[in-house]
Each structure stands twice: as structure tokens, then as C-alpha cells.
Amino acid sequence: MATLADAPAAGTDDAFREEVRAFLAENFAPELKGNNNALSAVEGPGTETPAQKKWREAMGERGWGTPTWPKEYGGGGLSRAQAKILTEEMMKAGAWNPIGGMGVMMFGPTLLEYGSEAQKHEHIPPICRGEVRWCQGYSEPNAGSDLANLQTFAEDKGDHYLVNGQKTWTSGGQWADKCFCLVRTDRSDKHRGISFLLIDMDAPGVEVRPIQMISGVSPFCETFFTDVKVPKENLVGEEGQGWTIGKRLLQHERTNISGGGSMARMMGPSVSDIARMYGETDAEGRIADPVLRDRIADYEIRWNTFLLTARRAAEESKASGGVSEISSVLKKLGTKLGQERAELTIEIMGLQGLGWEGEGFTEKELEGVRGWLFGKAFTIYGGSTEIQNNIIAKRVLGMLDHQ
């Protein structure tokens, strides 16, 4: 079975490094430095410029947006050592990965593990090329934090399922092409009655209603399924295997939204750099306020220690075949540190950290305020902190019997 495994090294590391440098020089336009993935923004897919499109297509053609995924499905087929070289050279060039979203972070790795060959060949290549946007159909308005209490039902109609129900907090649902969805196929068993279906978002009977957040953006939706026909070949794994597959996907999600994943990449300047921008410094260039200096030092020590721990955990997970329950530890700690950083940053900015719109505030200051508000959800989505505590107690510390 093909997995995210190491591929044999193609030549020496030095030769591969030169190959990467030549590729970047030819395909990454200098004006793209400092930009990011326009197709994965939380406020919407954005507009892809010709230069961004060329960059995405070049990375997709080589599979380097998903560098360690199997080449037979459109991935890069690189070894971990080669993938590290690719990351290093991209950072030196100021380049960013134009391939992303839920297809890369969550669904793709899960499908590589549980999908049929036909499903992998159909769905993985478009993800590797950045051509398809996926969304997640998990949470339901009447299930609370108990995901396994979901009631969206898929009725067996012979050659297809007929899906009826409602999901909420569907990230990017209004822009997505497809949805990976947990549905109930058996009402007699809470966990073994759940299955994992792939649903086209443009199928008749699918309706999305964006939810506006306190931060002013609408990245989430209510999603309604009314007599939606889903072909039987869109069932991943077997009927009743959805809870197992769904939990595995959540491990990928939690790793990526913790400091070990996407949140670490969106932090921007360090807190100490921000403090120097808005506060006074002494003759030696240090932050003048000794109390604030101590608070920042304490935070940055804990944050960087966490990043090193997350990196080590990620490497250990890869060596053992993939993500694990440690993702709950990373999610719990990383998201809390992210919220702490936002609070400290707003405090440092003073009056400039209170802007919502209008004159007198820079774009970055307004982004900081809205990001601070948006970050209130960090410890809720992907499984709340309380849920992570339960998982850690059961599956990491072995304190209780578990499902």
C-alpha cells in the first residue's frame, strides 16, 4: 500500500539542492515574495494573479506542493531529506507553498491510508495540483461537542445513498468543490453506525449559508443536505468505518492547526519585535519596560520550546507511520499559546490595538485586532480543549477505558 513514505534519493543532496534552486529561479517570480496562498485564505479564495497561477501550476506539475506524497498519485515522491532541502531553499528564496487547504492538510493523507485505488487516483492528483477545494462535514448543531452523536443520515438506495441532514461550522463551504462528510448509515449503533462519504458541493440538494464571525469574516457555513444523491463509490472504506477514519483525519487537522502546523506559519513578527515598534527601548536596544521585557521573554521561551517539541513529535510520528494522539497535546498547547500571543500583542499596541476600521490605523494593525478576535475559536474548532483533555487522559496517559 502506498503511503507518505520515503522515496529513494535521486542523486546526491547537493545535486537535488541545485535542482531546486534552478526551479525556483525559473518559476518563482520576485514580486511574489511576501505574499501567500491566495486560494487558502480564511476570508475566501481570493483572486489568483497570473504570476500566482504560474507558480501553482509549476509546483503542482512536480508534485512539490505535497512533496512526500507518492508520485503515482501526483505527489513529489521525495524523501524526507529532499523535502527538507526543498523547504530550506524555498525559505531562502522567500517562496511559499501555493498548494494547500483541507485537501492537503486533512483529507489527502487520510484518503491515502483508507481510500481505494480508484478513489486515490481520482481525488489525490487534483489536490496535489491545487485544483480542487475541499470542506469538512463533521459538526452538527444538535450534537454539541459529541461528534459521534451526529444524525445526518445516508439511506441506502441500491446504487447510491440519499443524504439528509445538517452540518455547521463548515469551513470554506461556500467556496468548496467537494466535502468529506461523516454520516449515519445505521441508527442502532452510535459509533459503528457512522460512515465516511464524499459529496459534491454542487449536487442538487446541497445548500450553504455563511456564518458571520465576531472578527467580521465569514469562513464558516451552515450546510444543509436535502435528498442529496451520493454514488456508492464515494464511500471511503466500509460502511460503519467512518468513526475510525474520521478520528484519523482529526489527528491530521489538530496537528496542522496547532503550533506544529499552520498556526506557526501565520504568526508574523515576534512579540519582542512588535514591542520595539510600539514601545521605548533603552540605550542597549532592549525593551525599556523591565516587566514587559520579562513577560515577553517568558512567552517566547515557552513558544519556541513548544515549536521544538512539535517538530520532534512530528518527526517521531512520521517515523512511526503517521500522526497519533500526540496531536491532541500539540493542539491543546499550541492554540492556547497562540491566544496568549494575540492578547499580549494587543496590549503592547495600546490604542493602536483597538482599531476596527477607519483612519489612524495601519492595515497590519486592523488585521491584528481581527486576528485576535478570530483566534478566540482556536481552542474550540478541531475539537475543544476539553475534548483534547479527555483524549490525552484516555489515549496518552491511559487513565480511563476508551472506545
CORKA-V546659 format. One record per residue. N is the residue number from 0. RES is the residue in three letters. PSI is psi in whole degrees, 0 to 359 (* if undefined). OMEGA is omega in radians with two decimals (none if undefined). D_CENTER is the distance of its C-alpha to the mean C-alpha in Angstrom with 2 decimals. Layout:
n=[N N]
res=[RES RES]
psi=[PSI PSI]
omega=[OMEGA OMEGA]
d_center=[D_CENTER D_CENTER]
This chain:
n=[0 1 2 3 4 5 6 7 8 9 10 11 12 13 14 15 16 17 18 19 20 21 22 23 24 25 26 27 28 29 30 31 32 33 34 35 36 37 38 39 40 41 42 43 44 45 46 47 48 49 50 51 52 53 54 55 56 57 58 59 60 61 62 63 64 65 66 67 68 69 70 71 72 73 74 75 76 77 78 79 80 81 82 83 84 85 86 87 88 89 90 91 92 93 94 95 96 97 98 99 100 101 102 103 104 105 106 107 108 109 110 111 112 113 114 115 116 117 118 119 120 121 122 123 124 125 126 127 128 129 130 131 132 133 134 135 136 137 138 139 140 141 142 143 144 145 146 147 148 149 150 151 152 153 154 155 156 157 158 159 160 161 162 163 164 165 166 167 168 169 170 171 172 173 174 175 176 177 178 179 180 181 182 183 184 185 186 187 188 189 190 191 192 193 194 195 196 197 198 199 200 201 202 203 204 205 206 207 208 209 210 211 212 213 214 215 216 217 218 219 220 221 222 223 224 225 226 227 228 229 230 231 232 233 234 235 236 237 238 239 240 241 242 243 244 245 246 247 248 249 250 251 252 253 254 255 256 257 258 259 260 261 262 263 264 265 266 267 268 269 270 271 272 273 274 275 276 277 278 279 280 281 282 283 284 285 286 287 288 289 290 291 292 293 294 295 296 297 298 299 300 301 302 303 304 305 306 307 308 309 310 311 312 313 314 315 316 317 318 319 320 321 322 323 324 325 326 327 328 329 330 331 332 333 334 335 336 337 338 339 340 341 342 343 344 345 346 347 348 349 350 351 352 353 354 355 356 357 358 359 360 361 362 363 364 365 366 367 368 369 370 371 372 373 374 375 376 377 378 379 380 381 382 383 384 385 386 387 388 389 390 391 392 393 394 395 396 397 398 399 400 401 402]
res=[MET ALA THR LEU ALA ASP ALA PRO ALA ALA GLY THR ASP ASP ALA PHE ARG GLU GLU VAL ARG ALA PHE LEU ALA GLU ASN PHE ALA PRO GLU LEU LYS GLY ASN ASN ASN ALA LEU SER ALA VAL GLU GLY PRO GLY THR GLU THR PRO ALA GLN LYS LYS TRP ARG GLU ALA MET GLY GLU ARG GLY TRP GLY THR PRO THR TRP PRO LYS GLU TYR GLY GLY GLY GLY LEU SER ARG ALA GLN ALA LYS ILE LEU THR GLU GLU MET MET LYS ALA GLY ALA TRP ASN PRO ILE GLY GLY MET GLY VAL MET MET PHE GLY PRO THR LEU LEU GLU TYR GLY SER GLU ALA GLN LYS HIS GLU HIS ILE PRO PRO ILE CYS ARG GLY GLU VAL ARG TRP CYS GLN GLY TYR SER GLU PRO ASN ALA GLY SER ASP LEU ALA ASN LEU GLN THR PHE ALA GLU ASP LYS GLY ASP HIS TYR LEU VAL ASN GLY GLN LYS THR TRP THR SER GLY GLY GLN TRP ALA ASP LYS CYS PHE CYS LEU VAL ARG THR ASP ARG SER ASP LYS HIS ARG GLY ILE SER PHE LEU LEU ILE ASP MET ASP ALA PRO GLY VAL GLU VAL ARG PRO ILE GLN MET ILE SER GLY VAL SER PRO PHE CYS GLU THR PHE PHE THR ASP VAL LYS VAL PRO LYS GLU ASN LEU VAL GLY GLU GLU GLY GLN GLY TRP THR ILE GLY LYS ARG LEU LEU GLN HIS GLU ARG THR ASN ILE SER GLY GLY GLY SER MET ALA ARG MET MET GLY PRO SER VAL SER ASP ILE ALA ARG MET TYR GLY GLU THR ASP ALA GLU GLY ARG ILE ALA ASP PRO VAL LEU ARG ASP ARG ILE ALA ASP TYR GLU ILE ARG TRP ASN THR PHE LEU LEU THR ALA ARG ARG ALA ALA GLU GLU SER LYS ALA SER GLY GLY VAL SER GLU ILE SER SER VAL LEU LYS LYS LEU GLY THR LYS LEU GLY GLN GLU ARG ALA GLU LEU THR ILE GLU ILE MET GLY LEU GLN GLY LEU GLY TRP GLU GLY GLU GLY PHE THR GLU LYS GLU LEU GLU GLY VAL ARG GLY TRP LEU PHE GLY LYS ALA PHE THR ILE TYR GLY GLY SER THR GLU ILE GLN ASN ASN ILE ILE ALA LYS ARG VAL LEU GLY MET LEU ASP HIS GLN]
psi=[131 136 185 63 166 138 154 139 135 93 192 164 321 319 319 321 319 324 317 316 318 320 315 318 327 328 340 109 137 327 350 352 136 351 185 190 105 339 359 16 145 332 3 170 342 185 125 119 163 320 320 320 316 318 316 315 323 315 321 323 323 346 14 351 336 71 326 1 152 137 329 342 9 359 181 336 25 155 166 325 318 320 323 319 317 314 316 315 326 320 319 324 355 21 152 158 117 358 122 206 185 334 322 313 328 302 314 307 326 318 325 332 322 346 161 166 320 318 320 315 333 316 329 314 316 329 316 333 356 33 345 135 132 151 171 123 84 289 147 148 335 7 346 222 359 87 324 353 12 148 355 123 135 108 130 119 25 274 359 168 150 113 131 135 189 139 159 166 38 98 125 19 328 348 351 151 324 160 131 125 137 127 163 126 354 119 354 347 122 311 314 0 8 138 164 112 152 124 132 129 344 11 145 134 354 126 137 143 110 145 121 133 168 337 353 354 167 68 348 158 158 138 129 134 118 105 49 123 126 120 147 330 353 5 123 130 214 162 136 355 1 325 320 313 318 321 323 317 322 329 319 318 313 323 320 332 0 182 344 356 234 327 325 331 347 10 326 209 154 160 322 323 319 319 323 332 324 348 181 153 156 187 337 6 9 159 126 322 111 327 314 321 318 320 318 317 317 315 312 330 313 321 313 327 319 317 319 319 318 320 316 317 321 318 320 322 317 319 331 5 4 191 166 188 346 338 330 324 314 317 315 312 316 318 324 318 325 318 320 319 315 318 315 320 315 320 317 321 342 227 331 351 14 6 145 319 172 182 162 356 141 165 320 323 318 321 322 318 313 325 323 316 317 325 349 337 350 318 8 305 157 11 117 166 323 320 318 322 319 316 316 316 317 307 341 312 347 34 335 159 146 165 *]
omega=[3.13 3.11 3.07 -3.00 3.04 3.02 3.11 3.14 3.12 -3.10 -3.13 3.09 -3.14 3.14 3.12 3.12 3.11 3.09 3.14 -3.14 3.13 3.12 -3.13 3.13 -3.09 -2.94 -3.13 -3.10 -3.13 -3.11 3.13 3.12 3.13 3.06 3.06 -3.06 -3.10 -3.08 -3.10 -3.12 -3.07 -3.12 3.09 -3.08 3.12 3.13 -3.12 3.12 3.09 -3.14 3.10 3.12 3.12 -3.14 3.13 -3.12 3.12 3.12 -3.14 -3.14 3.11 -3.08 -3.05 3.01 3.04 -2.86 -3.08 3.09 -3.08 -3.12 -3.10 3.11 3.11 3.10 -3.10 -3.11 -3.10 2.98 3.12 3.11 3.11 3.11 3.10 3.09 3.11 3.13 -3.13 -3.10 3.07 3.11 3.11 -3.11 -3.08 -3.09 3.13 -3.11 -3.12 3.14 -3.10 -3.13 -3.06 3.10 -3.14 -3.00 -2.94 -2.99 -3.08 3.13 3.14 3.13 3.10 -3.12 -2.99 -3.05 3.04 3.11 3.13 3.13 3.13 -3.12 3.12 -2.93 -3.06 -3.13 3.10 3.07 -3.13 3.13 -3.13 -3.05 -3.05 3.09 3.13 2.99 -2.98 3.09 -3.12 -3.01 3.07 -3.04 -3.09 -3.10 -3.10 3.13 -3.13 -3.08 -3.09 3.11 -3.12 -3.06 3.08 -2.95 3.06 -3.10 -3.14 3.14 3.12 -3.13 3.13 3.00 3.04 -2.99 3.06 3.12 -3.09 3.02 3.07 -3.08 3.12 -3.08 3.08 -3.09 -3.10 3.14 -3.00 3.05 -3.06 -3.12 2.95 -2.84 3.00 -3.14 3.09 3.07 3.14 -3.10 -3.05 -3.11 -3.02 -3.06 -3.10 3.07 -3.09 3.11 -3.03 -3.09 3.04 -3.03 3.04 -3.09 3.10 3.11 3.09 3.12 3.10 3.13 3.10 3.08 -3.13 3.11 3.13 -3.09 3.11 3.13 3.11 3.13 -3.14 -3.10 -3.08 -3.13 2.76 3.14 -3.09 3.07 3.14 -3.12 3.14 3.12 3.14 -3.13 -3.14 -3.13 3.09 3.03 3.09 -3.05 -3.14 3.00 3.14 3.14 -3.04 -3.12 3.10 -3.13 -3.12 3.11 3.12 3.12 3.13 3.08 3.07 -3.13 -3.07 3.08 -3.07 3.13 3.03 3.09 3.10 -3.10 -2.96 -3.08 3.13 -3.08 -3.07 -3.06 -3.14 -3.09 3.10 3.13 3.14 3.08 3.12 3.13 3.11 3.11 -3.01 -3.09 -3.14 3.06 3.14 -3.07 3.14 3.11 3.12 3.04 -2.97 -3.10 -3.07 3.12 3.11 3.13 3.11 -3.13 3.14 3.13 3.12 -3.13 -3.05 3.04 -3.13 -3.12 -3.12 3.03 3.11 -3.14 3.11 3.11 3.14 3.13 3.12 -3.14 3.13 3.13 3.11 3.13 3.12 -3.12 -3.11 3.04 3.09 -3.11 -3.12 3.13 3.08 3.09 3.11 3.08 3.14 -3.12 -3.12 -3.07 -3.07 -3.13 3.09 3.10 3.09 3.09 3.13 3.12 -3.13 3.12 -3.12 3.14 3.12 3.11 -3.14 -3.10 3.10 -3.13 3.14 3.09 -3.12 -3.07 3.06 3.08 3.07 -3.09 3.10 -3.14 3.07 3.11 -3.14 3.12 3.10 3.08 -3.14 3.13 -3.13 3.08 3.09 3.13 3.12 -3.10 3.08 -3.13 -3.07 -3.05 3.12 -3.06 -3.05 -3.06 -3.06 3.11 3.14 3.08 3.13 3.09 3.11 -3.14 3.14 -3.14 -3.06 -2.89 3.09 -3.10 3.10 -3.05 -3.08 2.99 -3.12 -3.08 none]
d_center=[24.85 22.48 19.47 17.25 20.53 22.40 24.49 27.91 28.13 29.58 32.25 32.09 29.25 31.36 31.79 28.09 27.46 30.13 28.63 25.29 27.27 29.33 26.39 24.78 28.22 28.73 25.44 23.64 25.67 26.55 25.88 22.13 21.97 20.16 18.26 14.60 12.82 14.79 13.12 9.62 11.24 10.75 14.51 14.70 14.73 17.55 20.37 20.08 23.13 25.25 24.27 20.51 21.28 23.44 20.86 18.22 21.01 22.26 19.05 18.53 22.17 21.88 18.61 17.54 14.11 13.50 16.36 16.90 16.53 20.07 22.12 23.75 20.68 19.98 18.01 19.58 21.26 21.29 22.13 20.03 22.77 22.54 18.77 19.48 22.26 20.19 17.72 20.86 22.64 19.87 19.72 23.52 23.60 21.12 19.02 15.31 13.27 13.78 11.83 8.14 6.27 5.78 8.84 7.84 4.82 6.69 9.95 11.47 11.85 13.15 15.50 16.80 17.92 19.29 20.01 23.48 24.48 25.01 21.53 19.97 22.34 21.68 17.91 16.52 18.56 17.41 13.72 15.00 16.98 14.41 16.83 15.15 12.53 11.34 10.94 11.19 14.73 14.91 16.35 19.96 22.26 24.90 22.97 21.97 19.88 21.41 19.00 21.73 24.06 22.54 25.40 24.19 26.74 27.01 30.72 32.01 34.13 35.13 33.28 30.41 28.76 29.38 26.46 27.17 25.19 22.71 19.05 17.67 14.59 13.36 10.59 11.92 14.62 17.29 15.90 14.61 16.94 16.13 14.87 14.31 16.42 18.16 21.85 25.08 27.65 30.01 30.98 33.10 30.43 27.52 25.15 26.79 27.12 23.43 22.31 19.22 19.88 18.54 19.80 20.50 19.73 23.04 25.06 28.02 27.43 23.77 23.63 20.92 21.78 19.50 19.50 20.31 18.89 21.01 19.25 20.76 17.80 17.06 13.39 14.17 16.96 19.54 19.86 23.29 24.51 28.27 29.97 27.14 28.29 25.83 27.37 27.81 26.20 22.82 22.97 20.70 22.77 25.70 26.49 25.81 23.13 20.26 19.95 19.65 17.07 15.08 15.14 14.03 10.89 10.26 10.81 7.98 5.64 7.89 8.03 4.69 5.44 8.91 11.05 10.55 7.25 6.01 8.56 11.22 11.09 11.64 14.53 17.29 20.87 21.85 23.50 26.82 26.63 26.07 28.98 31.21 30.48 31.53 33.96 37.03 37.35 40.41 42.64 40.44 37.30 35.84 34.50 37.81 36.92 37.12 35.41 32.38 32.42 32.36 29.51 27.36 28.42 27.57 24.05 23.33 24.86 22.65 19.43 20.36 21.58 18.28 16.51 19.21 18.85 15.12 16.03 18.93 17.12 14.65 17.81 19.65 17.09 17.24 20.99 21.24 19.37 15.72 13.69 15.93 16.68 16.31 12.60 14.24 16.22 13.44 11.61 15.12 16.30 13.49 12.86 16.66 17.25 14.99 17.17 20.22 19.61 19.38 22.58 24.38 23.56 24.90 27.94 28.62 28.52 31.18 32.32 29.96 27.09 28.41 28.10 26.64 28.34 31.61 33.55 33.58 29.86 27.85 24.68 22.76 24.48 23.59 19.90 20.20 21.82 19.41 16.43 18.42 18.87 15.33 14.36 16.73 14.12 11.91 14.29 14.42 11.30 9.65 13.29 15.67 17.17 20.22 18.52 17.06 20.66 22.04 19.87 20.78 24.39 24.65 22.74 22.73 26.04 27.73 29.34 29.46 29.79 26.57 25.86]
